[in-house]
Amino acid sequence: MFSFHSHSGQFCMHAKGTLEQVIQSAIDRRFTTYGLSEHMPRYSPDQLYPEESHLTVQDLENMYDQFLQEAVRLQSKYQDQICLLIGLETEYFNRDSVGLVRTLRQPRRQYKLRPSQDDSTTTGATAVELPQVQYIVGSLHHVHGVPLDFSQELYLKALETVGKGSWETLFREYFDSQYEMLQGLEPEVVGHLDLVRIFFGAIKGCHGHGHGHGHEDGREESGQELNQNRLTEELWTLVKRNVDFVIGYGGLFELNSRAWKKGLADAYPQRDILEYILSRNGRVTLSDDSHGPDDVGMFYNPELKQYLDQMKIQQVYYLAPNQTKTREGVIYETNASAETGSFQHVHVRAILTDSLDFYSSK
């Protein structure tokens, strides 16, 4: 089993546990590959979440660099028990974000480790070489600087300030910003593609028209069904554009099981978009988006298997480090641009869903 999207309380303010505890949980739950993808730093004070009000931008940079150092230590420590990939989850605010992520992808970045005030034996800063990021999870959490998934209140703020009260406008801005991120970064894994739906149920009276799974008899949709709102034809054009672009360069779409914890009807992306991805032979992977050791493998149980069977998904794809290329099996081609740095350190393999090790979770 595998996941390529995870967080720990050691390096993420809204998660729990240490990075090592997350890894130990993955081993205990029989994962064979696990991706470590803490959030990239944010470089402006107005991009900090409310929970980070006591931190500075420099604090976030230091925390991320410390994550990389800890990740490579644990990668070596547990190499005989699990394959750990070191990655990051993107933040995207504007086109400048593309350059920042590309810089974080660069090899031999150096972290300036400054001596403590009590250390009188050294002067200046010591340069520590940071490990190579092997892949990225391309995610969008903000639209025009307003976070969508932090709280229902901020989601509604985004509706008013970005969408001008129109959910269709908010969605359009989200998918357009997502397209800019996808074009600039070509992420190996696309994170929660329709995160913009997370608190849609809080918007009263929003029943779009077009594709979807609404009730023909006019009954009011439940909270879960409302989150899987019916996209307008205009929005479908944008979704299809984004999906087709990812398929074109060979990226993986994560089935993000955390959506169930948030009360959505399906894992991200909701099934209308997933159906389109599958109709275009898009490559689907699995992610638990864990926020601590207790979340590892969240919903990776017969419920997930039933959903995969229902969607007629017979195989899923995963990332493997390039040094495993000599092993038997098919390596799937990608068409990523060398300029983005995508798929330089990992390649894509497939596994039949019948071979996955589902387990019964509490």
PLY file of the C-alpha trace (Angstrom):
ply
format ascii 1.0
element vertex 362
property float x
property float y
property float z
element edge 361
property int vertex1
property int vertex2
end_header
0.00 0.00 0.00
1.14 3.57 -0.54
0.32 7.24 -0.10
2.11 10.31 -1.42
0.48 13.03 0.67
1.19 13.34 4.39
1.91 15.79 7.21
3.17 15.68 10.79
2.65 17.94 13.78
6.40 18.39 13.93
6.35 20.49 10.75
2.68 21.44 10.27
0.76 23.44 12.87
-2.60 21.72 12.21
-1.26 18.16 12.28
-0.21 15.88 15.15
2.75 13.71 16.12
6.32 13.63 14.91
7.45 12.73 11.43
9.02 9.56 12.78
5.75 8.55 14.47
3.95 8.98 11.12
6.51 6.72 9.45
6.29 4.12 12.22
2.51 4.10 11.82
2.89 3.55 8.06
5.18 0.59 8.73
2.77 -0.85 11.31
-0.05 -0.59 8.77
1.95 -2.45 6.15
2.64 0.40 3.75
5.41 -0.37 1.28
5.87 3.20 -0.01
5.11 6.44 1.80
5.58 10.00 0.60
6.61 12.75 3.03
5.11 15.97 1.71
5.10 18.76 4.27
3.89 22.16 3.10
6.42 24.37 1.37
7.27 27.65 3.10
5.23 30.76 2.49
7.20 33.91 1.88
4.89 36.73 2.88
3.37 37.45 6.32
-0.12 37.83 4.83
0.07 34.19 3.66
0.26 32.76 7.17
-2.76 30.91 8.55
-4.43 32.19 11.75
-2.83 29.31 13.68
0.61 30.61 12.64
0.17 34.14 13.96
3.06 33.61 16.40
5.45 32.61 13.60
7.43 34.58 11.06
8.16 33.83 7.43
11.70 32.93 8.47
10.28 30.45 10.99
8.42 28.67 8.19
11.54 28.54 6.02
13.57 27.11 8.88
10.86 24.57 9.69
10.75 23.35 6.09
14.54 23.03 5.84
14.59 21.13 9.13
11.90 18.83 7.71
14.15 17.98 4.77
17.04 17.13 7.05
14.86 14.96 9.29
13.25 13.27 6.29
16.57 12.16 4.83
17.68 10.87 8.23
14.52 8.78 8.57
14.71 7.67 4.96
18.05 6.08 5.76
17.01 4.75 9.17
13.96 2.89 7.85
15.20 1.96 4.37
14.96 -1.76 5.11
11.32 -1.48 6.23
9.67 1.01 3.88
10.42 3.09 0.80
10.19 6.75 1.82
10.01 9.47 -0.81
10.85 13.06 0.13
8.56 15.65 -1.39
6.64 18.80 -0.67
3.09 20.03 -1.04
2.83 23.28 -2.95
1.19 26.54 -2.03
0.07 28.69 -4.93
-0.82 32.37 -4.61
0.21 33.82 -7.96
2.64 33.19 -10.79
5.57 34.04 -8.53
4.82 30.81 -6.65
6.01 28.81 -9.66
9.53 30.19 -9.38
9.60 29.56 -5.63
8.65 25.89 -6.04
11.16 25.40 -8.83
13.85 26.81 -6.56
12.87 24.34 -3.84
13.26 21.54 -6.39
16.85 22.51 -7.10
19.61 20.17 -5.88
22.25 21.24 -3.40
20.19 24.01 -1.81
21.91 25.15 1.34
20.39 25.85 4.73
22.22 28.49 6.76
22.44 26.98 10.22
23.17 29.82 12.61
24.90 29.20 15.95
22.94 29.65 19.13
23.48 32.72 21.28
25.14 30.51 23.90
27.70 29.15 21.46
30.81 31.32 21.73
33.07 28.95 19.79
31.67 29.64 16.32
30.89 32.69 14.32
28.66 33.31 11.35
26.44 30.69 9.75
27.23 27.11 8.80
25.99 25.94 5.40
24.16 22.61 5.52
23.42 20.92 2.20
19.77 19.95 1.95
18.49 16.73 0.36
16.90 16.62 -3.06
13.12 16.87 -3.29
12.04 13.79 -5.25
8.49 14.82 -6.18
5.82 17.41 -5.44
2.12 17.31 -4.65
0.58 20.12 -6.67
-2.12 21.62 -4.48
-4.08 24.83 -4.34
-5.34 25.94 -0.91
-5.98 29.63 -1.56
-7.79 31.72 -4.13
-6.49 35.27 -4.41
-4.84 34.85 -1.02
-7.92 33.62 0.86
-7.63 30.05 2.25
-10.42 27.67 1.25
-9.91 24.72 3.57
-8.86 26.26 6.88
-12.39 26.94 8.11
-15.94 27.38 6.90
-15.75 31.07 7.86
-12.77 31.73 5.60
-14.39 29.71 2.82
-17.41 32.00 2.98
-15.06 34.98 3.01
-13.54 33.69 -0.23
-17.06 33.38 -1.63
-17.76 37.03 -0.89
-14.38 38.62 -1.68
-13.26 36.46 -4.59
-16.54 35.14 -5.87
-18.50 38.34 -5.24
-21.19 36.13 -3.76
-21.20 33.72 -6.73
-19.98 30.18 -6.18
-19.53 29.79 -9.93
-17.11 32.73 -9.94
-15.20 31.33 -6.97
-14.90 27.95 -8.68
-13.79 29.57 -11.93
-11.03 31.50 -10.15
-9.95 28.30 -8.39
-9.69 26.19 -11.53
-7.96 28.99 -13.47
-5.36 29.41 -10.70
-4.96 25.64 -10.59
-4.26 25.60 -14.32
-1.51 28.19 -13.88
0.05 26.02 -11.17
-0.21 22.87 -13.29
1.36 24.54 -16.31
4.23 26.00 -14.34
5.08 22.98 -12.19
3.75 19.79 -13.80
3.46 18.13 -10.37
4.00 14.39 -10.20
0.87 14.13 -8.01
-2.12 16.47 -8.29
-3.49 17.11 -4.80
-7.24 17.20 -4.02
-8.17 18.48 -7.45
-11.59 19.85 -6.43
-10.78 21.08 -2.91
-12.93 24.11 -3.71
-15.94 21.91 -2.95
-14.91 21.32 0.67
-17.46 23.64 2.33
-19.90 23.99 -0.53
-22.66 22.66 1.72
-22.40 25.89 3.74
-23.60 27.91 0.74
-27.38 28.03 0.85
-29.38 27.87 -2.33
-26.46 26.94 -4.56
-27.67 24.23 -6.92
-25.81 24.58 -10.19
-27.05 23.12 -13.45
-25.37 20.71 -15.80
-23.58 17.46 -15.04
-24.02 15.87 -11.67
-26.03 13.55 -9.49
-28.97 15.64 -8.36
-32.41 14.25 -7.51
-34.82 14.21 -10.44
-37.84 14.45 -8.12
-36.66 17.79 -6.76
-35.86 16.57 -3.23
-33.38 18.74 -1.37
-29.87 17.28 -1.40
-28.23 16.20 1.82
-25.07 17.89 3.13
-22.84 15.25 1.57
-24.62 15.35 -1.77
-24.51 19.13 -1.81
-20.73 19.09 -1.60
-20.75 17.19 -4.85
-22.51 20.09 -6.53
-23.40 20.04 -10.17
-20.84 21.95 -12.19
-21.99 24.37 -14.86
-20.99 23.79 -18.47
-18.47 26.64 -18.21
-16.84 25.05 -15.17
-16.78 21.66 -16.85
-14.77 23.22 -19.67
-12.19 24.40 -17.14
-12.07 21.07 -15.29
-11.61 19.14 -18.51
-8.85 21.53 -19.60
-6.98 20.97 -16.32
-7.46 17.21 -16.36
-6.38 16.89 -19.98
-3.24 18.89 -19.29
-2.21 16.57 -16.45
-2.90 13.52 -18.57
-0.79 15.06 -21.32
2.38 15.18 -19.24
1.67 11.94 -17.33
0.87 13.23 -13.83
-1.03 11.20 -11.24
-4.40 12.23 -9.81
-4.63 11.36 -6.15
-7.75 9.74 -4.75
-7.57 11.66 -1.48
-9.39 9.76 1.26
-9.35 12.70 3.67
-12.42 14.05 1.86
-14.49 11.40 3.63
-13.30 12.69 6.98
-14.46 16.13 5.89
-17.94 14.78 5.15
-17.84 14.80 1.35
-19.63 12.10 -0.59
-16.49 10.77 -2.26
-12.74 10.98 -2.02
-11.28 13.97 -3.87
-11.97 14.42 -6.69
-15.71 13.83 -6.45
-16.95 11.10 -8.73
-18.18 13.27 -11.58
-14.62 14.50 -12.16
-13.16 11.07 -11.44
-15.42 9.56 -14.09
-14.04 12.02 -16.61
-10.44 11.27 -15.58
-11.04 7.55 -16.03
-12.79 8.08 -19.38
-9.59 9.77 -20.59
-7.36 6.99 -19.21
-5.93 9.27 -16.55
-3.61 7.72 -13.97
-5.02 7.52 -10.45
-3.01 7.03 -7.26
-3.98 6.78 -3.58
-3.30 9.32 -0.83
-4.48 9.47 2.76
-3.45 13.14 3.27
-2.64 12.10 6.83
-2.19 14.76 9.48
-0.61 12.55 12.10
0.09 8.90 12.91
-3.56 8.09 13.61
-4.54 9.28 10.12
-2.14 7.03 8.23
-4.14 4.78 5.94
-7.35 6.61 6.78
-10.23 4.74 5.05
-7.74 2.36 3.41
-10.17 -0.42 4.25
-12.88 -2.43 2.50
-14.81 0.84 2.08
-12.09 2.16 -0.22
-11.89 -1.14 -2.07
-15.64 -1.06 -2.57
-15.38 2.45 -4.00
-12.60 1.43 -6.39
-14.69 -1.53 -7.52
-17.73 0.69 -7.94
-15.72 3.08 -10.14
-14.33 0.08 -12.07
-10.74 1.01 -11.22
-8.74 -2.14 -11.80
-5.27 -0.70 -11.35
-3.74 2.32 -9.66
-0.37 3.98 -10.14
2.43 4.89 -7.78
5.79 6.63 -7.74
9.05 4.75 -7.33
12.57 6.18 -6.99
14.64 6.06 -10.15
17.20 3.65 -8.72
14.55 0.89 -8.87
14.35 1.05 -12.66
16.21 -2.24 -13.04
13.42 -4.18 -11.36
10.98 -6.12 -13.44
7.75 -4.49 -14.50
6.47 -1.71 -16.73
7.68 1.84 -16.25
5.06 4.23 -17.58
6.21 7.08 -19.77
5.77 10.74 -18.91
6.09 13.82 -21.08
7.07 16.35 -18.45
9.12 19.36 -19.44
12.74 19.44 -18.29
12.16 23.09 -17.37
9.75 22.18 -14.57
12.00 19.52 -13.02
9.08 17.08 -12.91
9.74 13.32 -12.95
13.50 13.75 -12.66
13.86 11.57 -9.56
10.88 9.21 -9.68
9.06 7.15 -12.26
5.56 5.68 -12.52
4.51 2.08 -11.99
1.12 0.38 -11.74
-0.41 -2.25 -9.48
-3.69 -4.13 -9.75
-6.21 -3.05 -7.14
-6.78 -6.73 -6.29
-3.16 -6.81 -5.09
-3.56 -3.92 -2.64
-3.37 -4.71 1.05
-6.57 -3.25 2.45
-7.17 -3.62 6.16
-10.02 -3.17 8.61
-9.53 0.09 10.51
-11.31 1.15 13.66
0 1
1 2
2 3
3 4
4 5
5 6
6 7
7 8
8 9
9 10
10 11
11 12
12 13
13 14
14 15
15 16
16 17
17 18
18 19
19 20
20 21
21 22
22 23
23 24
24 25
25 26
26 27
27 28
28 29
29 30
30 31
31 32
32 33
33 34
34 35
35 36
36 37
37 38
38 39
39 40
40 41
41 42
42 43
43 44
44 45
45 46
46 47
47 48
48 49
49 50
50 51
51 52
52 53
53 54
54 55
55 56
56 57
57 58
58 59
59 60
60 61
61 62
62 63
63 64
64 65
65 66
66 67
67 68
68 69
69 70
70 71
71 72
72 73
73 74
74 75
75 76
76 77
77 78
78 79
79 80
80 81
81 82
82 83
83 84
84 85
85 86
86 87
87 88
88 89
89 90
90 91
91 92
92 93
93 94
94 95
95 96
96 97
97 98
98 99
99 100
100 101
101 102
102 103
103 104
104 105
105 106
106 107
107 108
108 109
109 110
110 111
111 112
112 113
113 114
114 115
115 116
116 117
117 118
118 119
119 120
120 121
121 122
122 123
123 124
124 125
125 126
126 127
127 128
128 129
129 130
130 131
131 132
132 133
133 134
134 135
135 136
136 137
137 138
138 139
139 140
140 141
141 142
142 143
143 144
144 145
145 146
146 147
147 148
148 149
149 150
150 151
151 152
152 153
153 154
154 155
155 156
156 157
157 158
158 159
159 160
160 161
161 162
162 163
163 164
164 165
165 166
166 167
167 168
168 169
169 170
170 171
171 172
172 173
173 174
174 175
175 176
176 177
177 178
178 179
179 180
180 181
181 182
182 183
183 184
184 185
185 186
186 187
187 188
188 189
189 190
190 191
191 192
192 193
193 194
194 195
195 196
196 197
197 198
198 199
199 200
200 201
201 202
202 203
203 204
204 205
205 206
206 207
207 208
208 209
209 210
210 211
211 212
212 213
213 214
214 215
215 216
216 217
217 218
218 219
219 220
220 221
221 222
222 223
223 224
224 225
225 226
226 227
227 228
228 229
229 230
230 231
231 232
232 233
233 234
234 235
235 236
236 237
237 238
238 239
239 240
240 241
241 242
242 243
243 244
244 245
245 246
246 247
247 248
248 249
249 250
250 251
251 252
252 253
253 254
254 255
255 256
256 257
257 258
258 259
259 260
260 261
261 262
262 263
263 264
264 265
265 266
266 267
267 268
268 269
269 270
270 271
271 272
272 273
273 274
274 275
275 276
276 277
277 278
278 279
279 280
280 281
281 282
282 283
283 284
284 285
285 286
286 287
287 288
288 289
289 290
290 291
291 292
292 293
293 294
294 295
295 296
296 297
297 298
298 299
299 300
300 301
301 302
302 303
303 304
304 305
305 306
306 307
307 308
308 309
309 310
310 311
311 312
312 313
313 314
314 315
315 316
316 317
317 318
318 319
319 320
320 321
321 322
322 323
323 324
324 325
325 326
326 327
327 328
328 329
329 330
330 331
331 332
332 333
333 334
334 335
335 336
336 337
337 338
338 339
339 340
340 341
341 342
342 343
343 344
344 345
345 346
346 347
347 348
348 349
349 350
350 351
351 352
352 353
353 354
354 355
355 356
356 357
357 358
358 359
359 360
360 361
